[in-house]
């Protein structure tokens, strides 16, 4: 991928951009293979090198008349990245329009060095069908009336299904706050993946590479089908991506996630799909497992970078769970967790390149009890 931002030094986030993609994939495969040891590796899942990212988190700086949407330089000034090649074509088309909207609605960009201004971020997500969720992260509600006034014209120009304001008043490196004010009747964007309409709300997690996420869910579904469990737990289930994909007649699927919004979304999708064998619980994954009675046949875990930790790994080791499907974005914490449950042996693994042009990776591993 050719990138003028990279060659000029304006943005160096894609640290592997100058490396041939085939070499990127080979280096990641070598890295994860060394960390996991003797495992049968499936063919890696590659990604387009550009145009794959379904979410744009743009820092807003500059002025009302000349805003920048992108990142901040080392001195806290704005670096405009409207034409970032990682974003989907739909996002690339929408960002210049949203930049002009900053001027139209008189949204004062926040200045980090001066600690003044209102608009901190514009966060945009594109669904596979092209619809957008647009969020403006503001320090207060001061600009809310102007946003509402000019929003109808913006809705005429862009395919926005969900629009909201997030309030984040503090001067610290936190992208968003807990308060969300919706400007549209709809509050969730439908992410159609493998024929399943996952409902994405503003605070819910979703993989930023839709095509590779679809492959991830399909492979997990195949692994679960081969194990043929009658009961499955999907821990750290988010909006239900794994659990909804593995639901089947004669199989009970339980999803656990700390976000109540995500659980509501998963339950809603399950009801729409007519999946009576699924249930969804808002809570901590480890705490739920430790307090539960009987263990399921199979557990899916999709934790954040820190991994599942010793508490849940210890429970899995002591339990009667026969199979674990572990989706990891950090092979180091994955390897640590595997050491804490030696009775569950990794038998197959697959690299999925969710993050081209960087050293980040996603790995899906099947563990069987020995």
HELIX and SHEET records of a PDB file:
HELIX    1   1 UNK A    4  UNK A    8  1                                   5    
HELIX    2   2 UNK A   21  UNK A   36  1                                  16    
HELIX    3   3 UNK A   89  UNK A  104  1                                  16    
HELIX    4   4 UNK A  144  UNK A  157  1                                  14    
HELIX    5   5 UNK A  210  UNK A  227  1                                  18    
HELIX    6   6 UNK A  241  UNK A  246  1                                   6    
HELIX    7   7 UNK A  260  UNK A  273  1                                  14    
HELIX    8   8 UNK A  285  UNK A  291  1                                   7    
HELIX    9   9 UNK A  309  UNK A  318  1                                  10    
HELIX   10  10 UNK A  331  UNK A  339  1                                   9    
SHEET    1   A 8 UNK A  40  UNK A  41  0                                        
SHEET    2   A 8 UNK A 344  UNK A 352  1                                        
SHEET    3   A 8 UNK A 362  UNK A 369 -1                                        
SHEET    4   A 8 UNK A 323  UNK A 328 -1                                        
SHEET    5   A 8 UNK A 298  UNK A 301  1                                        
SHEET    6   A 8 UNK A 231  UNK A 235  1                                        
SHEET    7   A 8 UNK A 252  UNK A 257  1                                        
SHEET    8   A 8 UNK A 278  UNK A 282  1                                        
SHEET    1   B 7 UNK A  78  UNK A  80  0                                        
SHEET    2   B 7 UNK A  67  UNK A  72 -1                                        
SHEET    3   B 7 UNK A  55  UNK A  62 -1                                        
SHEET    4   B 7 UNK A 119  UNK A 126 -1                                        
SHEET    5   B 7 UNK A 132  UNK A 138 -1                                        
SHEET    6   B 7 UNK A 160  UNK A 167  1                                        
SHEET    7   B 7 UNK A 179  UNK A 182 -1                                        
SHEET    1   C 2 UNK A 188  UNK A 193  0                                        
SHEET    2   C 2 UNK A 196  UNK A 201 -1                                        
END                                                                             
